Amino acid sequence: MDALYTAVATATHGREGRAVTNDGKIDLALSMPVELGGNGQGTNPEQLFAAGYAACFGSALGLVGRAAKVDVSDAAVTAEVGIGKQGDGFALAVTLRVELPDTVDEATGRKLVEQAHQVCPYSNATRNNIPVELVIE
């Protein structure tokens, strides 16, 4: 793959530190969520991953929608990223909830969501690595 763009971010002190992008557009405190024993005062990697995946999947949906001449510009994608114990370590699982415009019928919507899942870089990165459930709402 020849990268068209490379995002660069540095995190210090793990989940209880800070994450900063090289251009300074993101500069935020990190903290463990309360559910994992943290104070929950900052954001966490799962939230950042969820935001990125939701945005990327939405763009992929727009791409396949335009190719199919179906207007999905009002679609919304919510990514739920769960973290839990797996063996001696931890693992992630994702649910993508896609809310399509009322003008898109169920069969067309399902086809577009599945096509988006094939072209989305986040979906390609996670495929066969973590479970990703697609839910059309």
C-alpha positions as CSV (number, residue, x, y, z in Angstrom):
1,M,0.0,0.0,0.0
2,D,1.2,3.5,-0.8
3,A,0.0,5.8,1.9
4,L,-1.9,8.9,0.7
5,Y,-1.9,10.4,4.1
6,T,-0.3,9.4,7.4
7,A,-1.7,10.5,10.8
8,V,0.9,10.9,13.6
9,A,0.0,10.9,17.3
10,T,2.1,10.4,20.4
11,A,0.7,9.1,23.7
12,T,2.6,9.4,26.9
13,H,2.0,7.5,30.2
14,G,-0.5,5.0,28.6
15,R,-4.1,5.2,29.5
16,E,-3.4,7.8,32.3
17,G,-1.5,10.3,30.2
18,R,-1.9,12.5,27.2
19,A,-2.4,12.0,23.4
20,V,-1.2,14.7,21.0
21,T,-1.1,14.7,17.2
22,N,1.9,16.2,15.4
23,D,-0.2,19.0,14.1
24,G,-1.6,19.9,17.5
25,K,-5.3,19.4,16.4
26,I,-5.7,16.8,19.0
27,D,-4.2,17.3,22.5
28,L,-6.2,15.6,25.1
29,A,-5.9,14.0,28.5
30,L,-6.4,10.2,28.7
31,S,-7.8,8.3,31.6
32,M,-9.2,4.9,32.3
33,P,-13.0,4.7,32.3
34,V,-14.6,4.4,35.6
35,E,-15.8,0.9,34.6
36,L,-12.1,-0.2,34.4
37,G,-11.1,1.5,37.7
38,G,-10.1,4.9,36.4
39,N,-11.4,8.3,37.3
40,G,-13.0,8.8,33.8
41,Q,-11.9,12.4,33.7
42,G,-10.3,12.1,30.3
43,T,-11.0,10.2,27.1
44,N,-9.8,6.7,26.4
45,P,-8.5,4.8,23.5
46,E,-11.8,3.0,22.9
47,Q,-13.6,6.3,22.5
48,L,-11.1,7.5,20.0
49,F,-11.3,4.3,18.1
50,A,-15.1,4.4,18.1
51,A,-15.1,8.0,16.8
52,G,-12.6,7.2,14.0
53,Y,-14.4,4.0,13.0
54,A,-17.8,5.7,12.9
55,A,-16.5,8.5,10.8
56,C,-14.6,6.3,8.4
57,F,-17.5,3.9,8.0
58,G,-19.8,6.8,7.3
59,S,-17.5,8.0,4.5
60,A,-17.3,4.5,3.1
61,L,-21.1,4.3,3.1
62,G,-21.3,7.6,1.3
63,L,-18.8,6.3,-1.3
64,V,-20.8,3.1,-2.1
65,G,-24.1,5.1,-1.9
66,R,-22.9,7.5,-4.6
67,A,-21.7,4.7,-6.8
68,A,-25.1,3.1,-6.5
69,K,-26.9,6.4,-7.0
70,V,-28.5,6.1,-3.5
71,D,-28.6,9.2,-1.3
72,V,-27.3,8.2,2.1
73,S,-25.9,11.6,3.0
74,D,-28.2,11.8,6.1
75,A,-27.0,8.4,7.4
76,A,-25.6,8.3,10.9
77,V,-23.1,5.7,12.2
78,T,-22.6,4.9,15.8
79,A,-19.6,2.7,16.8
80,E,-19.7,0.9,20.1
81,V,-16.3,-0.4,21.0
82,G,-16.2,-2.9,23.9
83,I,-13.1,-4.0,25.8
84,G,-12.9,-7.0,27.9
85,K,-10.6,-9.8,29.2
86,Q,-9.4,-12.4,26.8
87,G,-7.1,-15.0,28.2
88,D,-4.2,-13.2,29.9
89,G,-4.9,-10.0,28.0
90,F,-7.7,-7.9,26.6
91,A,-9.7,-7.8,23.4
92,L,-12.0,-5.5,21.6
93,A,-15.4,-6.0,19.9
94,V,-17.3,-3.5,17.8
95,T,-20.9,-3.0,17.0
96,L,-21.6,-0.5,14.1
97,R,-25.2,0.9,14.3
98,V,-26.1,2.4,11.0
99,E,-29.2,4.7,10.8
100,L,-30.2,5.1,7.2
101,P,-32.5,7.7,5.7
102,D,-36.2,6.6,5.5
103,T,-35.9,6.8,1.7
104,V,-33.6,3.8,1.6
105,D,-35.4,0.4,1.6
106,E,-34.2,-2.4,3.8
107,A,-32.7,-4.6,1.1
108,T,-30.8,-1.7,-0.5
109,G,-29.6,-0.5,2.9
110,R,-28.3,-3.9,3.9
111,K,-26.4,-4.2,0.6
112,L,-24.9,-0.7,0.9
113,V,-23.8,-1.3,4.6
114,E,-22.2,-4.6,3.6
115,Q,-20.4,-3.0,0.7
116,A,-19.2,-0.2,3.0
117,H,-17.9,-2.9,5.3
118,Q,-15.8,-4.2,2.5
119,V,-14.2,-0.8,1.5
120,C,-13.8,0.9,4.9
121,P,-10.2,0.9,6.0
122,Y,-11.2,0.3,9.7
123,S,-13.3,-2.7,8.7
124,N,-10.4,-4.0,6.6
125,A,-8.0,-3.6,9.5
126,T,-10.3,-5.3,12.0
127,R,-11.5,-8.1,9.7
128,N,-10.7,-11.6,11.1
129,N,-9.1,-9.8,14.1
130,I,-12.0,-8.7,16.2
131,P,-15.8,-9.3,16.0
132,V,-17.6,-6.5,14.2
133,E,-21.4,-6.6,14.2
134,L,-23.4,-4.6,11.6
135,V,-26.8,-3.4,12.8
136,I,-29.1,-1.4,10.6
137,E,-31.6,0.8,12.5
